[in-house]
């Protein structure tokens, strides 16, 4: 009889250390019993020791999030990046497969890669990052995802905000202010997309923040393509921008100095920077709410869903509404900003 995880509310409740080891052993990997849980909440990720070899990283996928076609499509993209000598960490292929199942859990295995956070205050580091993101996008643009979704206002804005309201996460005295600011925020996002005009959607990393980039003396390598989807190129660049408008202008210049060696950037996408930041803020709150029945979330994100949290989010979104009305970062060809 097949075994399935206990419930959607507690999707990893019976993912024991022994089950993790047995899952890897089922694919011919001889473990030495050592195991270390790594920081991951959407999925469960472990470093596992291997007899007479380097440790590997085992990733157990959250049930019911991606289907097998979507996971395999992401794996194929990352494998193609690695084959093109782009420093992405692909899943290990065993007997022609990269996605495995054991007792109801789907999992993949990756080589362990070390590194540190990139020093984004260094222009040469940003340029180096830009070169590799440009290479990722050049390959990502060669064909679309068929099964994976697109980053859009509906899935990253309307769906999570409606979930929060429908499931009573917003305190009663803050519901009307939240509804009002969400309406303004989504209107602002839509106007930013209108100003950007026709924007090409390509396969992206999708969640290219500094926790998913490991830096060594040989440069960056990119990990965790779990959120990979179709979207505008700027999605993989804007999370590296911070500070004042001048700061972000210089940072984006440095990124594009490397990026455009491999892929042309559409300057109109600068209109989307604050819009995408706004969608990420809305989506993140909704993501926490949708996962709140998973016991790991209240334990780790104890600050979520407090009165102060929602007051801060409303203020944050009001600030984003104002920022989306500001002129975008000016971009000119040839590195002259």
Buried (B, 14 or more C-beta within 10 A) or exposed (E): EEEEBEEEEEBBEBBEEEBBBEBBEEBEBEBEEEBEEEEBBBBBBBBBBBEEEEBBBBBBBBBEEBEEEBBBBBBBBBBBBBEEEBBBBBBBEBEEBBBBBBBBBBBBBBEEEEBEEBEBEEBEBBBBBBBBBBBBBBBBBEEEBEEBBBBBBEBBBBBBBEBBBEEEBBBEEBBEBBEEBBEBBBEBBBBBBEBBEEBEBBBBBBBBEBEBBBBEEEBBBBBBBBBBBBBBBBBBBBBBBEEEBEEBBBBBBBBBBBBBEBBBBBBBBBBBBBBBBBBBBBBBBBBBBBBBEBEBBBEEBEEBBEEEBBBEBBEBBBBBBEBBEEEBBEBEEEEEB
